[in-house]
Structure formats: C-alpha cells, structure tokens
Amino acid sequence: MLNKILSRTPLHEHADPAQRVLGVAELPPESAELLNLLRADPAPEVRAAAARRCGDGAALAAGWQADREPQVREAIVESLGRWLDRVDGEALRAAVEGIGGQELLVELALGAAHAPVRMAAAERVSDEGALRRLADGAKDKDRGVARLAKQRVDAIERRATQAGQADVLLAQAEALVGQPGAVVMAAVELERRWKALQLNDDAGRQARWDAAGAALQARFEREREEQRARAAFEQKLAQWLAGHSATPHADALPQLRAELEALRAQAQELNDTGALAKLAQAEASIAAWEQAAPALAAAEALVEEAERLAADTGIDNAQLPLRWQALDLAVRTPDLTRRFEAAIMVIESRRLAQMRATQQEESAARHQLHSLLHEAELALAAGQVQAARAAADQTRALKAVAGSLPKPTIQRLSRVVQQLGELERWMSFGQHNARVQLCERAEALAGETQPPAQLAKEVQKLRAEWKALDEQHAGVPKSLWERFDGACEKAYAPAARHFAELHASRKQARKQREEFIAAAAQKASELAAAEPRDLKAIEHWLREADQAWHHGELGSVEPDAWKKLDAKLKQAVSPARELLGQARGEAKSGRLALIAEAEALVAKAQERDAPAQARALQARWTEHAKSHPLAGRDERTLWERFRAACNAVFEARDSQRKEVDSRKREQRRAFEELCEQAERLSNGEGEDDEVRRQLRELQQKWRDAAAAQPVPPALDSRFRAARSAVEAALGARRRGEEALVWQALLAKAALCEEADAALMAEPPVAVDAESLRGRWAAAAALPAAWERKMTARRDQALAAFDDEDARYDQLDRIEDGAAERRDALLELELTLGLPSPADLAKERLAVQVRKLNSRFKAAAGGGSAADVLLAWCATPGVAEARDRGRCEKIVEALQRRG
C-alpha cells in the first residue's frame, strides 16, 4: 500500500511481473490498459491475470487465438465462461456465434461452469476432430454435451459414407449414357438408390446427377423414336403384304410394283434385313402374276359369268364346274376360287331348295293322309261310323297330292274303306232293331203300375235313348217314330193325371195359408192395440200360431212358395213379436241391473250391512220376476248369474278371516327365508363383489318387508347377526387380498430396482429381459392402474439397455428421483406413526412442515398412504437395505390399518 502511495508509476506498468499482476486487479474489466496487457505483456502470468480480469468476450476470444501459452489459455477459458454465464437467451447464442475458434468452443463446452453455456458452445462445434475430442472429454462430465457431439460425429460419418456412395452412383449414371444395349432397368435402380441417399443439400452432386439424368432421358427419347418408326414401318409392311397375299387384277400390278419400291427404300433406310427379305419374296410373286395375266383374265371372266347366274333366279349352272376344271391350276387363284365356289353354291342351294320344297309338300300330304287314316282306324275300332266316314273321304282327296304311296299304306286304306262299308250296312240294320225294341219297351211300360215320379223318369229315359240313336243315324221311318211316340204318351198318361191333381192340392194349400196369414195379421193388430197388454196371452197366441203354421193341416206347397208365404207370416205377426220382444228387453235390463248391483256388492262384502243389502236384492228380484216375466231359458241364465253374485258376497266374508291368517304365516315365512339366505351367504365362498351385491339385495328386501308390517324381534336379531357375520367374513378376506397385493407390489419394485442397479453399473451389466419378464408374470397381479405404472417403470428400465441416450435419460431419472423416494418413505412413516432413522430427522421435519403448510392452505395432502407407497415403487431408483426394511415395516402397518 505504501509503494502504491509513494510510487508515481502505475502497478500495471511496473517492471516486475508480480507488481503488474497486482496492478491488473485494480484495472476496470473493460479498460484499454487491461486489453493491452492481455495482448502484449511478455509475462504469461500477467496475461493470465489480465484474462481473468477482462470482461470483453471478443477480446478474450481473440487473445485465445493469439496466445499459445497453456496457463493463459486456461485463464481465458475460465474468464470467457464467467462472461457467458451472465448472458442468456438469444444474447448467449449470439455471443457464442461470435467465437470462431473450434478449439476454444471445445474448451468452453468442456470447462464452462453452467450447462446452458456448455450446450451453446457444443452446438457451435462443427469440425469432426473437435467433435470427437468433445465427445470423449464430455462422456463423464456432461451427458447432454456428449450425446450432442456423438450425434454430430455420427452425422458427419454418415454424410461421408453417403458422399462416397453418391460418387459411385454418379460415375455409374454417367457411364450408362454411352453404354450400348438396354439400360432402363439399371437407370431405374440407380434412381432408387440415389433417392434413398437424400442428398438434396449437396448442390454440386445434385447438379451432376441432374445432368446425367438429362443425358439418359435424351438417349431414351432417341431410342423411343427409333423404335416407334421401326414399329410403324413393320405394321405398314405387314398390312401391305396381308392386302396383296392373293393374286391381284392385272390393272393393279404397276401400282403394286411402285408401292414395293417405296417400301424397299424405307427398309434400306432403317437397315431392316428381315423386311428386305419379305419384299424380295413379294417382288417374285408380282413377277409371276405379270406372266399369268392373260390366263387370269379368262378365269375372271368365268367367275363373273358364274356370279351373274348366281344373281339370277334360275337353277341351271351352264356347265360351269366343268369349264372351271378345264382352266390351268395356276390361274385359279384362291380369291377367284372363293368367288367361283360361292356363286356355284348359290345356284346349287337354289336348286336344292326347290327340290326340298316339292318333297316337303308331298311329305306333308303323306303325313296328313297317314294321320287321317289312323283317325279312321281308331273311329272304326270305337264304332264311330260318321267320324270314320269323314276321315276316309279326306284321305281320298289327299291321294292326288301325296305322290306315290307305300304299298302298306295303300293296303291300310283299302282295308279301312272295306270295313267302313260293312259297318255302315250293319249299323243301319242294328239301328232299326234298337228302335223297335224301344217301341216295345214303351208299350210294355203302359201296362205297368209304378209311382208317378218313377213312371215319368222311365218315359224320359226312353226318349233320351231314342235321341242318342238319332245322333248316330238320322234316317228313321216315320211310322216307326209315330209308334214310339204314341206308346210313350200312353205310358205317361197316369203320371200326368197325378201331377195335375198335385198341382190342384198345392193351389188349395196356398189359398188356405194366405187366409191364415190374413187372420194372423188381424189378430196381431188386436193384441198390440189392447190395453192393458197381456204379455202372457201374446206369448201363448204366438206359440199356437207357430205350431199351426208348421205342424197343422194347412197343406204343403212348393219350396219357392213356402219361402214367400213364411216371410209374409213373419211380417204379419211382427207387431206382436216386437211388442213381446220390447217387454222382454225391459225385463232383461231390470234383471241385469239387479245383477250389476249384486256384483258391485261383492267388493263391499266386508262392510257391516253387506248381508242385509244382498237379501234386499233377492226380494227385489222376486218381485221383478213376477211383474216382468221372461222366456224360461233367459230367466234361468240370468238367475244363475244373480245367485252366483249373492253367494260371492257371503263367501267373501267367510274367506277374509282365512286370508288374514294365511298372510301372516306367509309374511313370517318370508322373514325366515331372508334370514336363512343371509346365513348361507356368510358361509359361502363366492366373489366379494357378488357377496356384497347379494347382501345389499337382502337388506333392501328386509327393509321393504319391514316397511309393510312389523318384524318379530327374534327374527330381526337373527338377521342382524347374519349380516354382521357376512361383513366380518368380507373384511377378513379383503385384508388377506390386500396383503397379497402389497407383497406383489414390493416384489415387482424389487425387479425394477434390479434392472436400475444393473444400468447404474460402470460398465452397465446386461439383464436377461425374458427372465425378468417371466418372474414378473409369475408374481401376483396388481390392480389395473398399479399394474400400468409398475409395467411402465419396468419397460422404461429395460429400454435403456438398448440405447445410449435412453440409458443417460434413465440415469437422470434415477438421480432426480432419489430425494422424492426419500421424502415418500418419510411421509409414510409420519402418516403411519412409525419412527424414522436418526440421521434423517432434519428431512423428516421438513416433510412434516410441508404437510402442515399444505393442510393450512386447504390443499391436497399428497393422497392416501397406499398412493404414496405406489409412487415410491413406481419412481426409478435403487433402495438400500435399510430403506427396504423401512418399506416392509410400512407395509405391515398398512396391513394392520386395513
């Protein structure tokens, strides 16, 4: 201090480096003197002190590039890291971008105190060597920086590999442009491999690839045009050859030769040797056609003559086949032969058609003749002479157009004509004898005594037989007919007299019945008009009238007349019947009203005056029956209904007492049944949910029954005891299941800790995932939500073995979850009243204070003890032996509380 006061020279300009180091501490961080010391001081320790004091990032970066002294560089990195710590966000990114040296960026990424600065510097490192050094140096310091550097190194290596593959593909593509032969498939494969590389950011190689692709496309277009021209020429040549395969007309030969020369020139231009050979063969054919032109003209003239005859309607072929065979075989070309044969076929078909038409007419006539002959034979066999004669006459007319008939047909026809003549002669004789016999039967019938109806029927039958004979043969002598008709009239005379007498008696019966109807109408009017009306007299008169009409001595009439007369009688007595029906309707209504009152009284049977009301109704029924009589059948039916209703009133009063006693017994039995079901339920082995559901149903049934009537005290105590037994059994079973769940949770947490412990080892120890999953499956199942959380922890731990990044992430989770797992155990011990280790008293107090604060703020206190234990098990980490013992005590306490 004394030196500083007495000395006029500033310390940072002192000759002694130690004094200059002291002077550096007095200079402002942004002063020019400090920057000058950093750049130009000869002593490394002074430059290092100036670097630690400097607050200019750009100057520090420039000093690091210019100064190769290790201690200076170390001081620059330390000071630059502190300077960057004061910057954040976009300013930090801009400051790091201003640092151009890759080595300085690596030093910052490895040595900066804060992770954001290290990561920002690591993101600016792009050199492959610097990235490799950064990945190796940060492996055990900053996993995020190490991961970023490793990813970038891998990306550089991939780009280098892709660049090599791209150069190979470019060389192959450029070689394909001049390679002879088919290269389409090779080009397609190169295109696929190029797209797989995804080198859109490599402009130079992409430009080379586009140029090679354009050259290949130009080659493909050129080859496509050549192929198209060759295909068009081949199609044109094929059409030309196909169009001139047959011998042409002589006038067409010059044009044909000109077309040949044009095609030959085009084939020579395309260098098509196959086409030239085909054209040479065509030229030879044309030369042969030119030599045979005169004979060919004669053949064409013959063909034209044949076509003219074919167009006509004649059937003469003018010896055309012979004249065609006389021509030279060479001039009978396929085309002319086809035309000639077509014309000859038309002429022959016309001749054959005419022959077939004639034959068909004769065949149809013969067929019809045979059919008629067969009909005549059948008619002769059936004795139908007229049908046989008609068929025989038609066959005689068809013989002229049927042509020559076979000998068997002629024989059959002669035989039919002969048999028909004989049958006609015999039939004439038989007809006469049959008619004589009918006359004799009619004459004999006149002397017989038969009922008139039977006699009339016999006469009708004889006349029908005579008419049937007339239909067979109409030629009958008049004398024979007069004999038959007179005998029939004589035989029918008694029946005619009987029918006349019957008609007279029926006429008299109609007259008597009409008089009866008139008398009945007058009587009905008198009865209807009489006052007071005597209903019993009306009923008696109607009964007597009906008896006299149906069973009296009024006589019988025809059925049609009976219907009309019966309708008139009903209309005549209708006033009396309507009057009687109306009175009976009123009586029936009164009876029905009494029945309704009796039936309504059944519902009031338990009332005190119900028996008296029933007896009163019976007295009223008796009075009503005397004053308003009914038909016996209706009276009996209504009386049975009334008596049944009255009896029901008395029976209902007797049955009520029995019903009350029976209902009490049934209700007690229902209570006993519910008690028995509850007792069986307490001894059952069903599922808990099912047992609880059945218990709730029993309780609801018990409450419903108790609401309807009082419960006997003994049965109420019995049901309460059974219900308590069921609830006790369910509680014991639930505690056993919870114990299994706690043990399964701890077992699966131990498996997860086993994987985490293997992952934390250096180097990591491989874990048999299949074996671990097998042990996991062998453990008891957890509730679905718990199982998902524990399975997620297990799968997360196993996935970390397959990927380096996932391992680092899992290790971070284990490190971050250590405090959470510790606080979870302390919270459980506080909740359950268990002691905690003495060395954790401070942490236990902090947890307790946090719980009190949350309680005062009316916030959730972290969930139940089971939720806290599940969270402890689902959080990644490895428990020590002491923590496992503490966890087992917590589970025992939870089981006791359950």
Summary of the structure (lengths in Angstrom):
residues: 898
radius of gyration: 68.0
end to end distance: 77.4
largest distance: 199.9
contacts: 2488
relative contact order: 0.02
helix: 82%
strand: 0%
